[in-house]
Amino acid sequence: MGEILAWWAVLAPLWLVLISAVGTRELVVGGSAALIGALAAWGTRRAVSGW
């Protein structure tokens, strides 16, 4: 769980830096996209390392 939170903590601010206007909708979409990216990075790392 900690690794997923670490990935999310990196990806969420990156999303906010790359968009032009920050509103409630952008925060929700950015947080969700960062969570999906974090889960994908975690799963990929586990698959490559063989658990």
N, C-alpha and C positions, 0 to 999 in steps of 0.2 A: 504494500500500500504506500509505503514511503517513497518508493521509486516513481510511482504514478503521480504522486503529489509534487515531486521534484520536477518531473517533465512538465506538468501543468503549470507550475510556477515559472518555468522558462517560456513556455509557449503562449500563455495568456497575455503577459505584458508585450510580447512581440506582436501579437495581433493588434493590441491597442496602439502601438507605435505606428503600425502600417496603415491604419485607417484614418480618414480625414476628420470625421466628427464622432465624438464619443457620446452616445446616449444610452438609454436603458436597453433598447433593442440590440445595440451593438455589444453591450456588455454580456447579454445573455448568449448571443450568437458566438461571440469570441470565447466565452467561458466553455460553451459546449464544444466548439471546434477544438479548443485546446485539450479538453478532456478526451475527445476522440483521438487526437494526435498522440496524447500521452499513453492511452491504452494500446494504440498501434505500435508505438516505440517500445513499450514494455513487452508486448507479445512478440515482436520481431526479435528483440534481444534474447528472450527466453528460447525462441525457436532456433536461433543461430548458435547459442551457447549450449544447447542440448539440456536445458534445465539446470 
